[in-house]
Amino acid sequence: MASEVAATTPELPAEAPAAAAKQPHKLERKWTFWFDNQSKPKQGAAWGSSLRKGYTFDTVEEFWCLYDQIFKPSKFPANADFHLFKAGVEPKWEDPECANGGKWTVTSSKNANLDSMWLETLMALIGEQFDETDEICGVVASVRQKQDKLSLWTKTAANEAAQMGIGRKWKDIIDVNDKISYNFHDDSRRDSRAARIRYTV
């Protein structure tokens, strides 16, 4: 009798872990990749007209699939920008989530450094590693001929305490020793060549 019961009982313990392993690992929120190739701007085209929405994802598996398939910043053509922003937020000053914000910026003269900082920042964003996570809008990798840069966009520029916390945490994440600076989008809007440095860490 005991052998009959054993023969008809499903092996749940063995199957359960396998089923769990197949379940995608959901992120706290959705994220979207954007691409902007400004290397061949059309005559008289408005800023942002070449901005293209790429892919939106909300699982760890989708992120790695997209990251593996999409070029690293160091392989982009000069004057190209690559963005990762919260879904629903466009990487533009005019977007309501960005309008009153600003950005922390770090420069890099080595392609390998840009790739490394880009990946570390992406993982920190989708992994919700910042205490001020609601303040984060997204990150932009800008490939330029002379010097590449990475910019972390935030929501409320006037909130100095939040921005300083984000700046310190980001420096730690991307392992940068040099000082990094924060600019208000409002200042850049008025004159991008003379944008004031508001905070440094």
N, C-alpha and C positions, 0 to 999 in steps of 0.2 A: 504493500500500500504506500509506504513512504517513498519507494522508488517511482511509483506512478505520479505522486504529487510533485516530486522533484523534476520529473520529465515534462510536466505540463506548466510549470511555473516559469514565466518569462525572466530572462536575465537582465533585470532593470539596472542593477548597479553597474554592469559592464557597458550598457548602452547609454546611460545617462551622461557620463562625461563626454562621450563621442558626440552626442547631440548638442551639448553645451558648447563644445569646441567649434561647431559649425555656425553658431550664432554670431552675427557681426557685433563688434564692440562699438556701441553708440557713443558719440561725443555729446558733450553738454549742449552744444548748439551747432547749427549748420554754418559752413564757411564756403566762400566762393573765390576761385582764382580769376584774375583779370590780367589782360595783356595789352600793352600799349606800345606800338612800334612807331616812334617818331623820327626814324631815320630817313623816311621819304614823305615829309608832310606835303599835303596838297596846298597850292597857292591860295592864301586867304582863308585856310581852314581854321576854325575855332579850336582853342585848346580843348583836348579831351575828345575830339571828333574821331580820333583813331583808336580810342579805348574800346576794347572788346571783352565781353563777358565770356569766361571760359567754362569752368565746371564748378558745380556746387556739390558738396559732400557732407555727410554727417556720421561716418564711421571711420574707425582707425584703418580698416582694410581698404576703403576707398581712397583715403589719403595716401597710403603707401603706393597703391596702384598708380595714382595720378602723379605722385612725385617721381616714381621710377620712370614713367613714360614721358614726362615733360622735361624739357631742357633745363639744365641748371643755369643760374644767372650768368655764370662765366662763359657760357656758350651762346648767349644772346648776342644779336648784332648791337653795335654801338648806338646809343640813344634809345634803347628799348627799356621799358619799365614793366616789371612783373609785380602783381599785387596778390595778397591774400587778405580779404576783408570778411567781416561777419556778413552772413547772408542777409540781403536786404539793404546793405549799406554800400553805396557807390564810392569809389576812391576819388572823390571830387570835393573841393572846398564847399560847393553849393549844397551837398547832401546835408539834410537836417542834423544827422548824427555827427557830422564833421564841422559844420559851420562855425561853431564857437570853440573849436579845438585847436590843436597844434601838433607838432611832431618833434620827437627826439631823432637826431641824425648822427650816424657814425660813417666815416669814410674809410675806404679800403683801396690800396694800390695793388693788391695781390688777388688774383681771381680765386685762388684756393680759399683765402680768408672770407671772401664774399659768400662763396658756396657754403662754407661751414657756419658762418653767422646766420645766413638765411635759413638753413635747416634747423639750427638750434632755436631760432626765433619761431619758426612754424610750429615746432613741437611744443614750445612753451605756450603758444597761443591756443592751439587745439587741446592741449592738456590742462588748460586753465591754471597755469602756474603763477599768474599775477594776482596779488591780493585785491587790486583795484580792477578786476576783470571787466566790470561794467564800463570802465573808462576807456577800454581799448577799442579802437575801430578796426585797425588792421596794420599791415606792414607793406612797404614798397621797396623793392630792389631796383635800383637805377644803374644801368650799365652805361658808362661814359668812357670816352677815349682816354682821358687823362686820369680820372679818378672815379671809381664806383662809389655808390653810397647806399646805405640802408636806412630807411626812415620808419619809425614806429609812430603811427597816428593815434592820437587820443581825443577824447570827446570834450572835456571842459578845461580849456587852457588856463583859465583864471584860478582853478583849484590847485594852488601851488603844492600843497601837502601831497595830494594824489599824484601829481606829475613827478615830484621828486622821488616818491616811493617807486613809481614805475621806472624812472630813469636808473635808479640804483639797482633795482632788480634786473633790468635788461642788461646793464653793464656786466653783472655777475653771470648772467645766462650766456652772453656771447664772449665772455672772457676778454674784455677790453680794459686796459689800464689807463689809456689817455682819457682826458676829459671829453665828455660829449655834451652837446648843447640842445636847447629846446627853443623853438620858434612858434609864435602864434600865427595861425593861418591869416588872421586879420592884417597883421603886419606885412606878410608876404603878398597879400592881395593888393595892398596899396603900392608897394614897390618891392618886387622880388629881389632886386639887386641890393637893397639896403635893409633887409629884414633884420630886426633886432634880436639879439640873443637874450631871452628872458630868464632862463634857468641853466645852470650847468651842474654836472655831477662828475 
